Amino acid sequence: MEMIIFIGIQASGKSTFYKETFFRTHVRINLDMLRTRHRERVLIEACLHAKQPLVIDNTNPTAAEREKYLALAHQFHFSASAYFFEPDYDESIARNQQREPSERIPIPGINSTLKKLEPPTQEEGYQAIYHVKGVQQQFFVKKMDTDNRL
């Protein structure tokens, strides 16, 4: 069974990538939808107990924030993969403006996430790390080697 952790700034295409790539195979866990950490934890644990593959579709910018998910994945003997969405600030701002007004992220929020964004490393405990680059409505994915190189 597999837990996938998305890592990237807001409006970087994470949810769109989920819909195109994992919609039919993995449950999507997203705080925008669930609203509370309690609900998030309940749904994650349900997936883990049911041996249901899942995607954590949040920004997850720091290793410290990702650690709780990795601990659960390892506790339940799930493999853990990271998908790092290369930040493209201008593209994310443009995508954000295309959202419904009530769903837009304030620019300072995007800036704050970008400042603390840490690429994932093998030392965190991933079985695989992927680099995702969005270009003109298409996603290009490359697996990173054990030294975090493309």
N, C-alpha and C positions, 0 to 999 in steps of 0.2 A: 504494500500500500504506500501511497505517496502523499506528502504534504509539500506544496509549492508555496514559496514566499515571494511575493512581488516586492520590489524595492524601487522607488522612484518618486519624483516630485509630483504634486497634483497636476492633473491634466496632461500627463505624459503618455497617455494611451493605454494604461494598465487595464482598465475595465473593457475597453474595446478589444484588446489583445485576448483577454479572458474569453470574451464572447466568440471570437474567431477561432480560438485554439482549444479551450478546455470546457466549453459550455456543456457538451454532451457527456463528459466523463468525470468532472470534478465539481463538488459543491463550492460555491463562492461564498467566502466569509468576508464581509465588508462593513466597517463601522458606520459608513454613511447610511447604510440601510438598517443595521441593527441598533444603532444609536447608543448602546451602553456596552461597557466591557463585560458586564455580567451576561448579557445575551450572547455576546461573542463567545465567551468561555463555554456556555451551555451548548451552543451549536458545534463548536470545535470538539468538545468532549463527546458529543453524540456521534459525530463523524468518526472519531478515533475508535470508539467502542464498536461501531458498526463496520469498521474497516472500510470506510468510504473515502476515496481520494478527495482532497480538498485544496483550495487555493486561498491563501490569505491575501486579499486584494486591498491592502492599505498602503500608505507611503513607506512605513517601516524603515526610516532613514538611518538609524544607528544600530550597531551590533547589539547594544544593550536592549533596545526595543525588540529586536528579533529573538533574543535569547529565550524568552518564555515560550515562544512557538517551537523552537528547536528542542527545548527540553521535553515538551509534550510529545513531539514527533519521536524522539528517541525512546521515551518511556513506553510508548505504544508500538515500538518496533516499526515505525514508518520511515521510509527514506525521506530525506529532506533536500529539496532543490531550490536554488535562488534564481530569480529572473531579475536582472538589474537593467532598468530602463535608463539608457543614457540620457542625461538631462539636456534638453534643448529649450532653453528659457523662452526664447521668442515664440517657438512653436507651441509651447504649453500656454503661454499668455493668449495666443490666438485661439487655441482650442477652448480655453476657459471662457473667452468672450462669446463663443458659439453656444454655450450652455444656457439653459433657462436662467433668468436673473436670480431666482431663488436657489439655484444650484451652483452659482459661481463662487469660487474661492477668492477671498480678498487677496490682492497682490502681496501685501506684507506676509500673509500666510505661506504663499508659494516661496517667497524670498527666504523666509525662516527655515523652511524644509530644505531648500537648496543649500543653505549655509551649513547645515548639520549632516548632509547626506554623506554616508560612508559606503563605498562599494563593499559588497560581501567578500569574505575570504574563506578559504578552505578551513582555516583554524576555527571558524565558528561551528563547523560540524556538518557542512553540506556534502552530499554525495556528488552533486553536480552544481555548477554555476553557469548561467547563461547570460549573455550580453544581448540586449534587445535595442535596436535602433529603429525608430520610426522615420520613414522618408516618404513624403507625398502619399499619405494614407496606406502605406505598406509597411510591414514589419520585417526586419531582417534579424535573424537570431543566429548567434555563434556560441558554441560551447567554449568556455574558458578552460585553459589547462590548469594543472595543479599549482602553478605559480601565478595564477590570475592573469594570464596573458591570453589574448585572442589567438 
